[in-house]
Amino acid sequence: MNREQGLKEIERTRIIAIVRGVKEIHILSLAEALLKGGVTVMEVTLNTPGALTMISELQAKWGQQMYIGAGTVLDVEDAQKAVQAGASFLVTPNLDEDVIRYANREGIPIFPGAMTPTEVVKAWKAGATAIKIFPSASLGLSYIKELMGPLDHIPMMAVGGVTEENIKQFLDLGCYGLGIGGSLINLKEIEAGRFEWVTDKAARLLAASR
């Protein structure tokens, strides 16, 4: 899936599945489960053991049907390794303008983490595709709403704390996308091989977002 197709998938579903702590033996089945549930965008965090190998495997198996990126990219070295492994987009928890510039040179969408208005504007001016408001689970809906008041020209993503119950509220605020981890990527269910649980959860999240 190329850049244009991938960004259209984010705009269509608004959901990015955050894969953290999943074992390599489960990654392809997990991707299939997400796809069956309608979630086509996923990031594998680099602090997951074997993350780079998993990104490569995902691209080989599901790259035509899914948009596969890397998360928890902390610096340019991480970014380079992720891109070499086949990551189609990058997500960071922090604001590193060198990483944003690197991604722009490579033509890779970049979603850097930022919390304050100053960081948000700085990330946007550096060339971010959209800004990941982090940690949004702690900051909450009201904080993002206040940020969007004066900064409504900057696309923002909420990451953390998004559930079936509040997903529509985040989208109604105008969030560009939503990063969803543990409430969708349930390690206990995955470890038990119950991938249908993930498919059902993905479908329910999408339905609740409509």
N, C-alpha and C positions, 0 to 999 in steps of 0.2 A: 504494500500500500504506500503510495507516494505521499509527499507532504500535503498537497492539495486535497487528496482523498482523505488523509488522516485527520486534517483539521476539520473537514466537513463532517467526519464521524463524531468528533468532539462536539461540534455544533448541533448535530442531530440528536445524540444520546445525552450529552452533557456529563456523562459519567466516565471517570478514569478509575479503573480498578487498581488499587495499590497492593502489589504482591510483595509481602515481607515475611521472611522466615519459612517459606514453602520449600520443601525438599525437591531436588532436581527430578527425582523419579515421578513426581506428581505434576510437574509443570505443564506438560502437554495436555494431560487430561483436564487440568484446571482451565486452561485456555479454551478447550473445547466446550467445557461446561458454561463458561462465561458467554461464549459465542452463541450457544443454544438458547441462553437466556436473553440475548439481544445486546449484551455489552461487548463492544468491539475494540475498546481501547484499554490497554493495560500497561502499567509500568512495573518493572522489577527493580526493587531497591538494591543499591550496590552493597549494602551491609547484610544482604542475604548470602549465605555461603553458596558459591557456584553461580552467582548472578550473571556474570559475563557469558558463561557457557549456556545458561538458560536463555538469555536474550538471543544468542545465535541459533539455538534449537527452535525457539519460537518463530524467529524470522523464516527459517527453513521450512517449517511445517505450516504455520498459519499466517505468514507475512502478507499473503495476497488478500486475506479476509480480515485481518486484524492490524491495528496500529500499535506497534510494540516500542516502548521507550524504556529509559533508565531513570530511576529515582535515587534520592540521597546522593546526588552528585555534588561533592564538596569543593572541588577545585578543577583546574584545567586538566591535570593529569587524569582524574576520574573521568572527565568529559571525553578526553581522547580515547581512553580505554573503552568506554561505553560505545562511542561511535564506531570504533574498529570492530567491536563485537556485533554491530548491526543495529544499535539503538536508533530509532527514527525520530525521537524527541528526548529532551532532557528536562528533569525536574530537580530543583535544589531546595534544601530547607533554609538556605542562607542567601544573602545577596553578595555575589562575587562578580563584579563587572567584567573581569577578565574571562570568566566562563561565558557570560552573555556575549561578549565580543567574539569569542572562539566559535560559539554556536552560530552566530550570524555569518561569520566567514565560511563556515561549512554548510550553510543553508539549512540548519537544523532548528526547528522550533524549540524555544527555551521558556520554561515556566519557573522563574526563580522565586524563592521564598522571601517574603518581606512582611513586616508587622506595622511599622509606623508610616504615617503619611510621607515623611522624608524618604524612607526606603522605597516605598511604592513608586514615587515620582522618579527617584534615581534609577530604579530598575527599568522603568518604562523608557526613560531618556536614553539609557544604555542600549536599548533595542530588544527588550523582552517581548515575547509573543503575547503573553498575559501574565499577570502577577498572582502567585500563590500566596494567599493570606494565611500566615502560619504563626502560631498555632490557632486555627479558627475554632477548634473544639473548646478551647479555654476562653477565647475572645467573644465568641457567640455571634448570633445574628445581628444584634443591635450595633455591635462594633463595626461590622462590615457595612451595615446600612449607613452609619455615620461617615465612614471612609468614602463611600460612593457619593455622598452629597457633593463635595467640592471636586471629587476626582472621577466623575461619572464617565469621562471620556477614556478612562483606562480600564481594559477588561480585567476582571478579578476572578480568581478561583478560590472556593472554600475547600479546605482540606482538613478532615477530621471532624467528627461529631455529626456527620450527615447520616440520617436514618430514613426509613420509610415515612415516619411521622412528620419529619420536618423538611424533606427534600424539596417539596413544592414551595415552601417558604423561602428557601435559599434561591431557588430559580426565580420566584416572583420578585426578589430583590434586584435581579439582573445579573446574577453570577454567570460568568462565561462558561465555567465548568465546575465539577465537583469531584474531588479525590476521595474515594471511599475505600477504606482498608478493612479493619477487623470485622465490621458488621456485614461485609460481603465475603471477604477472604477468611473464612472461619477455619483456623488451623486444625481444630479438633475434628470437624466434619471431613476435612480434606485428608487428614491422617487416617481416618476410618474408611476412606474410599467412597464416601457418600457425596459424590460430585453432583448428584441430582439436587442436593440441598443448595449448592451454589447456583445452579441453573434457575431454581425456583426463586431464590432471593434476588438474583439479577433481574428476573422478569417482574417481580413485585416492586422493586425499586424504580424500574422504568415506568411501570403502570402508575405508581404514585406520583411520578414527576410530570405526568401528562396534564 
